[in-house]
């Protein structure tokens, strides 16, 4: 039986980080899928930055885990600043679900910054400070087993959780992922349709929808052998490479699917309105943010986009 325990808010080192090109995808893009991340672009020569940054740190730490702060020195990371269109510092952005949702320039008083952060948390739904209860531990264990490919054990844990907490959206979503990974896409789709309204609109269901959509799309991609033959005849056949990625996904080879999409992005990132990048992001959503392949591939994508 699961028993609740208590834990303190995350340590300051986890809530406030210095971020560079190598860690941007993990500490900003990926982290913002769980909770808002405030990104502070600053420079050593900037006077207002020296006033603003300590205030940002104070407000973030006071939130006790509901939001995180990533500090980026523009002189050491000009690629990120250029990509974000930063023309002067200090420049502050709020990231959520992998993209910027708000921002401001210049130093503001603490009261305005706190009001701005409160508004960000309200708009995004925020993130409650972790309670460290037994239910959370069980959910993490199930997710770890699922990421490791042990579908049966993960499914068993999710069933136990749903018996104790029928309205737990994360357990419901995890169970559907188990069904999908077991090869029963039709049942997974039906469970998604039958989900109670409060569960259906929970953010935990977004990766499930992505995974089901990908499974449907992958089933129409064609044969791996035929698509490989097309690429041997014409390596610039981007549609064939895109379809090959989905054929690999349908065959259960996630790494090969990611490799083909990354290759396509290298060749022509704007092809078909950035279809390869969008599809890759959808794959990441389907894999889950904790999946080692997601983490490694996001770094590879970052190096391509910011090179």
N, C-alpha and C positions, 0 to 999 in steps of 0.2 A: 504493500500500500504506500502511496506517495504521501510524504509528510512535508508541510511547508517549513521553510527556513527563511531567515532574514539575511540581507546583505546590504552593504553600504553602497552609496552612489559610486560610479566608476571613478578611478583615480584621475587627478588632474592631467597626468601625462597622456591618458587616453582621450581626454576631452579637448585638449589644446595641443596641436602638433605643428611642427615646421614641415612643410610639404615641398617636394621638388618634382621634377619631371618623372622620375622613376616611381614615385609613390602617389602621384596625382590620381590615377585611376582607382587605386585601392582606398586611399584616405579621403577622397572627395566623391568621385562618381559612384563607386561601389558603396561607400559608407552612407551616402545620401539616399540609398534605396531603403534603408532602415529608419533613418531620421534626418531632419534637416542638418545641413553642414554650412556654416558661415565661412566664406573664403575672404581672407583679408590680404589684398595686394599692397605691399609696402616697400620701402627702400630705406637704407641706412642714412641717406642724406635728406630724407623727408621729415621736416619738423612736425607737421600735423600728424604724421604716422605715429610718432613717439607719444602723442597725446591720445590717439584713437585706440591703438592696439591694447594698452592696458585696460581700457574701459571695456572693450570687446571681451577680453579674457575674463574680467570680473562678471559681466552679465552672463556669459556662457557657463562659468563655474557655478553661478548662483542658480542656474536652471537645473543643476544636479543630474545631468545625463539626458535631458530632453533635446539638447542640441549640441553640436560639436563645432570647433573652430579650427580651420586650416590656415596657417600663415605662409604666404608665398613672397619671397624676396624677388622682385622683378628683375633685378640686375643679375641674379644667379639663374633665373628661370625666364628668360625673355620669350621663349617659345610659347609658354602657357599664357603669358600676358598678351602676346600678339594674337593668339587664338581667341582670347576672350575680348579682344578689342580694347584693352586697357590703354588709355592715352595719358592718364595722370593718376597720381596716388596721393592720398589713400583711395582705393577703390574696393568696395565691399559687395560681394554677391552672396545670395542665399541659394544653395543647391538642394533640390529634392527630386527623388526618383530619377537621378542621373542627369538633370539639366538645371540651369539657372532659372529661378522663378521670381527673383526680385533683387534689388541692389540699390546702392547709393554711392555718391562720391563725396570726399571731404570728411573732415572731423565733425562729429555731432556730439552734443552733450549726452551724458549718461541716460537721462530720462527719455530722450528721443530714441536712443539705441535700444533701450529696454522695451519701449513701446513697439518698435519695429520688429524686434525678435518675438515679442508676444503675438504680433499680428501674423508673422511667419508660421509660428506654431499653431495658431488658430486656423489659418488657411490650409495648411498641409495636414492637419490632424495631429501634428507633433509626434512625440515618442515619449511614453511614460518612462520614468526612471525604472530600471530593472528591479523587480522585487525578489528575485532569486528563489521563488517558491518551487515546490516539488513538481508542480505541473510544468513549469518552464524547463526544469531539468529533463523531464521525460520527453518534452517536445524536441529539445536539442538532441537527446539520445536517438530519437527516431529519425531526425533529419540526418544525423551522422551516419546511421546505418543505411539510410536510403542513398546518401551520397557515395557510400562505399560499395553499393550494389547489393546489399543484403536486404532485398525487398520484403522477404517473409518476416524477418524480425521487426523491421520498421512498421510493417502493416499490423503486426500483433500489438505493438505499443500504441499505435494510433487508435486501434479498436478499444484498448483499455482506457485511453483518455476519453474517447467519445462516450464510453459507458458512464464515466464519472462526470463528464462535462459535455453534454450533447450539443451545447451551443458554441463550442470552441471551434472557431473558423480555421485555425491553423491545423488542428487535428483532422478536420474534415477535408481540407485541401491536401494534406499529406496523404490521407487515405486514397483520395482520387489519383494522386501521383503514383502510388503503389499499384493501383489497378491499371493505370496507363502503362507503366513500366512492365507489368505482367503481360502486356499484349492485348488487353481487352479495351480497345479504344471506344467501342460502342457503349460499354457499360460506364466508362469514365465520363463520356459525353452526357449520358443520361443522368448520372449523379450530379453533374454540373447544372443541368437544367432543373433538377429537382431540389437544388439547394434552397434552404429557407432564405427569405429575403435578407435578413441581417447578416447571414453568412455569405450570401452571393455578392454583396457589395463590399465585403471586407478585402483589404489589400492582399491578404494571403491567397486569394483566389486568382489574382492576376497572373502569376506564373502558371497556374493550372490551365487557364484559358489559352495562354501562349502555347503550352505543350500540346494541348488538344488540337489547336489550329495547325501547328507544325506537323503533327501526326497525319492530319487530313491532307495537308499539302504534300508531304513526303510520299504519300501513297500514289500520287499522280506524277511523280518526277521522272519515271522511266528507269531503264536498266543501267546499272553501273557500267557494264561492258560497252553498251552502245554509246553512252555519253563520253566515255574515255576515248573511244574510237573517233568521235567527232572532234575532240580536243587534239588528238594526234594529227588530224588533218588541218585543223585551224585552231591554234592556241589562243587566238583572239576572239573565239566564239564565247562571249561572256554569258549568254543565256545557257549554253551547254555547261559551263563551269558552275553556274548557279544551280542548275538542275542536278548536277553531279553531287554538289554539296548536300542537297536534300535527299538524294538517293542513298548517300552514305548514312545520313541521319535515319532514314527508314530502315536501313540494315543494322542499326544499332552502333555504328561507328561514329561516335560523336567527334572524336579528334580529327578524323578525316573530313568531316563536314566543316568544322571550324577552319581547318587548313585551307580548304578550297575557297571559302568565303574571304579569308584573309588575303589569299593570293589574288582574288578578284579585286579586292580593295586596293592592293598594291598596283595592279595593272590600270585600274580606272575607277577611282573612288566615287566619281559622280555618275557612273553608268546607271541608267534607268532610275534617276532621281535617288541615288545613293541606296539602291535596293539591297546591295550586299551588306552594307553597314547596318541597315535597319533589320535585316534578317538575322545578322549576327547578334544584335542586341536582343532580339526575340529568343534566340537560342539560349543566351545567358539567362534570360528570365525563366525559360523552361528548365534549365539545368539547376537553377538556384544559385544564389549569391555565394553560398558556402562551398560549392563544388570546386575542387582544385582546378579543374579545367577552365571554369569560368574565371577564376582569379588569375591564372596564368595567361589566358587568352586576352583578358582585358589589358594586361600589361603589353602584350604583343600589339594589340590594336592601338594603344596609346602611342607606342613607338612609331607606328606607321603614320598615324594622323598628325603627330607633332614633329615628324622628321623634316 
